[in-house]
Amino acid sequence: MRLRRPFKLASCTFEFRLAQEAISLRKQADGMPHGIRRDELLRKASQIDAASQVTKWPTSPGLRAST
């Protein structure tokens, strides 16, 4: 039986990785002519921005249980 190697924890947060991906997509889109592919890249970047905001909701102070 083989043992699994322990996985490394990411050195950066999920939100940071999402932000980096959105920046990368926007840079790709900046170098392209207007068209469907450029619009897809910009749409994906916007979706990633929204996902980043959603991941912050569970830790927001407004969601803490009142006692």
C-alpha positions as CSV (number, residue, x, y, z in Angstrom):
1,M,0.0,0.0,0.0
2,R,1.4,3.4,-1.0
3,L,1.1,6.3,1.4
4,R,0.0,9.6,0.0
5,R,2.3,12.5,0.3
6,P,1.0,15.4,2.4
7,F,-0.1,18.2,0.3
8,K,1.4,21.7,0.5
9,L,-0.8,24.5,1.6
10,A,-0.9,27.3,-0.9
11,S,1.3,30.2,0.0
12,C,-1.3,32.7,-1.1
13,T,-5.0,33.0,-0.5
14,F,-7.8,31.9,-2.8
15,E,-8.9,35.5,-3.2
16,F,-5.4,36.5,-4.2
17,R,-5.3,33.7,-6.8
18,L,-8.7,34.8,-8.2
19,A,-7.5,38.4,-8.4
20,Q,-4.3,37.4,-10.2
21,E,-6.3,35.3,-12.7
22,A,-8.7,38.3,-13.4
23,I,-5.7,40.6,-13.9
24,S,-4.2,38.0,-16.3
25,L,-7.4,37.7,-18.3
26,R,-7.7,41.5,-18.6
27,K,-4.1,41.8,-19.9
28,Q,-4.9,39.2,-22.5
29,A,-8.0,41.0,-23.5
30,D,-6.1,44.3,-23.8
31,G,-3.9,42.9,-26.5
32,M,-6.8,41.6,-28.6
33,P,-9.0,43.4,-31.2
34,H,-12.6,43.9,-30.3
35,G,-14.5,40.7,-30.9
36,I,-16.1,37.6,-29.3
37,R,-12.9,36.2,-27.8
38,R,-12.0,39.5,-26.1
39,D,-15.6,39.8,-24.7
40,E,-15.3,36.3,-23.3
41,L,-12.1,37.1,-21.6
42,L,-13.5,40.3,-20.0
43,R,-16.7,38.5,-19.0
44,K,-14.6,35.7,-17.3
45,A,-12.6,38.4,-15.5
46,S,-15.9,40.0,-14.2
47,Q,-17.1,36.6,-13.1
48,I,-13.9,36.0,-11.2
49,D,-14.3,39.4,-9.5
50,A,-17.8,38.4,-8.4
51,A,-16.6,35.0,-7.1
52,S,-14.0,36.7,-5.1
53,Q,-16.6,38.9,-3.4
54,V,-18.8,35.9,-2.7
55,T,-16.0,34.1,-1.0
56,K,-15.7,37.0,1.5
57,W,-19.4,36.8,2.5
58,P,-19.1,33.9,5.1
59,T,-16.5,35.9,7.1
60,S,-18.3,39.3,6.9
61,P,-19.2,40.8,10.3
62,G,-22.9,41.2,9.2
63,L,-23.3,37.4,9.2
64,R,-22.2,36.8,12.8
65,A,-24.9,35.3,15.0
66,S,-26.3,37.8,17.5
67,T,-26.4,36.7,21.1
